[in-house]
C-alpha cells in the first residue's frame, strides 16, 4: 500500500463559525483571520494505492458552482485534483474508488463535473462510496444544514449508477488495511478512514477535527449539527489516538498535514507534526 497527499487548494471560512464558542482573542493566535474575519483552510484529500485499487478519499469543492457561490469562499492556491494526480503520474480515469467521508460541498463538490448543462461523475471509472444513513440525511436535509448539501453534488452520483453503500456500522472493513469509523456530531454518520500503513495507524480526521488548532475539547465548530456529540466523540478519539499512537491526517489544517498526540497537564495536545511523506 502507498498513501499520497492530494492537495486541491484553499478556501476561507468565518473564524467564529470554525471555532464556535471560543473567543477570537484565543483562536486568532493559531488561525489568524483576515479583515473580514475569514481564516484560510486546506482541502486536502488522500489517495490510497491498495493492490489494483486507487482510492481517493474526498474530492474538495470542485469548480462547477457559479461566481456568486464561490465569492463566499475565496478559493485560492495553485493545487487541484488534476495537478496533484498528475504529479504522481495518475489521472482521473485511473481512480477506481471515490470514498466520501460525508456529502458537504467542500468534500464532495469535486466528485461531479458540469459540461454545458449536464452533470456527471468526474471519475468515470470509479465506484462512489457513501453509507445509507448519511446518504438519506443528505438528500433529505434539515433546514440548518441544507446549504451544505447541494443536490448537484449528490444526485448525479446516484443517477449514474456508480453509487454503492458501505454498511452504517462502526469498524467495518473497506479493504484489508482500511476500516471505517463512524461519528455523528458534525453530521449524521460521517465516515473516518483508519488505515494501516507502514506499521502505523493513520486516522483521516475529516471534520471531526479540522485542524491542530481544534485539539482542545471545547473547540467545536458552529457548523456541527450536534456539538455535544462532537465533544464526546473528540474525547474518545483523542484518548484512543494517544493510547494507540495514531497518526492524525488533517483535511482542513492549512499548515499541518499530520500529527501525533501526547497527554499534557492541559489535556491532549500535539506531540509531533510532519508530512505524510516523512513516515
C-alpha positions, -999 to 999 in steps of 0.1 A, spaced: 0 0 0 10 36 -7 -6 68 5 -3 102 -12 -15 136 -2 -38 152 -28 -40 190 -24 -70 206 -40 -64 242 -30 -75 265 -2 -107 283 8 -119 307 35 -145 303 62 -156 325 91 -132 320 120 -160 324 146 -180 297 129 -150 274 128 -143 277 165 -178 280 179 -179 295 214 -141 300 217 -133 338 217 -114 352 187 -87 366 210 -78 329 216 -82 312 182 -68 341 162 -33 332 177 -32 299 159 -55 306 129 -52 343 121 -82 359 104 -82 385 77 -101 418 78 -134 400 71 -129 376 100 -122 348 75 -95 321 80 -77 301 54 -84 263 53 -70 235 32 -90 210 12 -65 181 15 -76 147 2 -58 114 3 -50 89 -24 -47 52 -14 -29 28 -37 -41 -6 -24 -34 -35 -48 -52 -29 -80 -74 -2 -64 -67 35 -65 -90 51 -38 -95 88 -35 -108 100 -1 -129 131 -7 -127 154 -36 -126 191 -25 -150 218 -35 -148 214 -73 -153 242 -98 -189 239 -112 -207 263 -89 -214 299 -101 -195 330 -93 -219 341 -65 -213 308 -47 -175 310 -49 -175 346 -39 -183 335 -3 -154 311 -1 -124 329 -17 -108 299 -34 -70 303 -38 -38 283 -43 -24 266 -74 -32 230 -65 -61 210 -79 -71 173 -80 -58 171 -116 -24 187 -109 -19 166 -77 -28 134 -95 -6 143 -125 24 149 -102 20 113 -91 16 100 -127 -21 95 -125 -53 110 -139 -90 109 -131 -96 78 -152 -72 58 -131 -93 62 -99 -112 31 -91 -130 43 -59 -142 76 -45 -146 73 -7 -168 102 5 -164 109 43 -196 129 40 -215 150 15 -209 186 24 -199 207 -6 -162 211 3 -158 173 4 -180 162 -25 -180 191 -49 -152 177 -70 -170 144 -74 -193 158 -101 -184 179 -131 -206 202 -153 -203 203 -191 -228 228 -206 -258 220 -185 -250 183 -180 -239 170 -146 -219 137 -145 -194 119 -123 -159 134 -125 -144 100 -122 -160 79 -149 -144 46 -139 -148 49 -102 -173 34 -77 -185 61 -54 -189 51 -17 -212 66 10 -234 49 36 -272 47 35 -277 65 68 -257 96 58 -270 95 22 -306 97 34 -296 125 58 -280 145 29 -308 140 3 -335 149 28 -316 177 46 -327 197 76 -332 234 72 -300 243 90 -277 220 70 -293 221 36 -269 249 23 -241 224 27 -259 195 9 -261 207 -27 -282 184 -49 -260 189 -79 -231 175 -60 -250 144 -48 -279 132 -70 -258 128 -103 -237 102 -85 -268 80 -78 -283 87 -112 -251 75 -129 -253 40 -113 -218 44 -98 -230 48 -62 -226 20 -37 -231 19 1 -209 8 30 -227 -6 60 -236 20 86 -216 1 112 -186 13 131 -154 -6 123 -165 -21 90 -136 -31 68 -134 -13 34 -102 -31 24 -79 -54 44 -60 -24 57 -87 3 56 -115 3 81 -143 28 87 -151 46 119 -184 64 122 -191 97 140 -223 116 144 -216 151 158 -206 171 128 -233 154 106 -251 121 107 -229 91 101 -197 108 88 -170 82 79 -134 84 91 -109 61 74 -85 43 97 -57 29 75 -28 6 85 3 20 68 40 13 74 32 -3 107 12 28 118 -25 36 121 -35 67 100 -68 83 111 -83 106 85 -100 133 106 -124 148 81 -145 173 101 -143 157 135 -110 176 140 -104 201 112 -70 213 124 -44 212 151 -60 244 164 -91 224 173 -75 199 197 -87 215 229 -120 198 237 -143 229 238 -131 240 203 -161 227 184 -173 242 151 -206 261 150 -212 241 118 -216 209 138 -252 197 140 -248 180 174 -219 198 192 -222 179 225 -219 147 205 -188 161 188 -174 168 222 -179 133 233 -165 118 201 -134 141 203 -128 129 238 -130 93 229 -110 95 196 -82 117 211 -78 93 240 -77 64 217 -51 82 194 -28 88 224 -32 52 237 -26 36 202 -2 62 189 -23 71 158 -11 95 132 -39 120 126 -43 133 90 -59 167 86 -81 176 58 -85 213 66 -54 224 85 -38 250 62 -2 242 75 -1 209 93 -6 177 74 -2 151 101 5 149 138 8 126 167 -6 134 202 5 133 238 -11 138 272 -1 170 289 -12 189 320 -35 210 298 -50 179 282 -42 161 249 -20 182 227 3 179 197 34 158 201 50 160 166 38 175 133 50 162 99 41 154 63 28 121 52 60 116 32 81 117 64 66 85 77 
